[in-house]
């Protein structure tokens, strides 16, 4: 049993409209789902991804307008890397961006409006649109225990080392990089920080098997939680980063068609009776127009 790759990554933002405009406008991602934080119904939950909302392309945000800025540091995921066939044209879209090369690939590093660190990684081919995740970087005080979880349990393969950065590749091709920073400061949650990283389970049956396996390894793992578009379990990996394992099904077309994804506020059945109150509390938004 192996983890195919990343399912989604969830982060914290400040102003909702600013977040929405940056990810759909500047980066060109699709707003795949507009819903609320199921644990805080007065807060949006944005899902950005590719045109079909496929696992492995989804970056989600809890935008809290009054959130204090967080501090990026050890015990956190600290960099989201997107895959693009070519970096051509991106420096003009991202004037405050730093070019580089890592593990043999050209990169372009920048930050979103809340200061969250992002990166484009050139994977070759034609086109310049973001195609999904290249990977994610975890900042750790030590890397060995997390590396064992990735390789011996998840089935990732060691893919390289550059200084204090270690790369591990998933079967689907995306990567997790461990940045070993034994003298680094611990991070704190707030706007501009990553809340958790979710990995894929192809079916509910496999998902339940992962819950048992993670518990047998001695981790405190949650019960299976219904997130409407997938089922989830959560646990903290040895370095302190919150991990989730999420199912591929039922997917984002469970409550709206593929063409209509992200065009209206969607609520799970248990929140529908409170729709009027929720809509009155949520900030008003100008949604992107995709020409669909």
Number of C-alpha atoms within 10 A of each C-alpha: 11 17 21 20 25 29 24 25 25 20 22 24 30 21 17 21 15 15 20 24 15 14 18 18 12 13 15 15 24 23 26 26 26 18 18 22 16 17 7 10 19 17 20 21 24 24 25 24 26 20 15 15 23 16 24 25 25 25 24 22 24 23 25 18 14 11 15 13 18 19 19 23 20 25 23 25 31 23 22 23 22 23 23 24 17 20 21 12 9 17 14 9 10 16 9 11 18 12 14 12 11 11 13 8 11 16 24 21 19 19 16 17 16 18 16 22 19 18 22 24 26 22 17 14 9 10 12 16 17 22 18 23 28 24 25 22 19 26 28 27 20 19 21 14 11 18 23 14 16 21 16 12 16 19 19 26 16 17 14 13 14 10 8 12 18 20 21 21 22 22 14 12 14 21 23 25 23 25 22 19 16 13 10 13 15 15 18 17 18 21 27 26 26 28 22 19 24 23 21 23 27 14 16 18 10 15 21 17 14 20 21 11 15 17 14 11 10 8 15 14 18 13 11 16 12 13 13 17 18 19 22 24 21 22 19 15 17 18 20 18 21 18 19 24 24 29 26 21 17 14 16 22 17 11 16 14 10 14 13 13 21 23 16 12 14 17 20 16 9 8 13 12 11 12 15 9 12 18 13 10 12 14 14 10 10 8 15 14 10 10 4 5
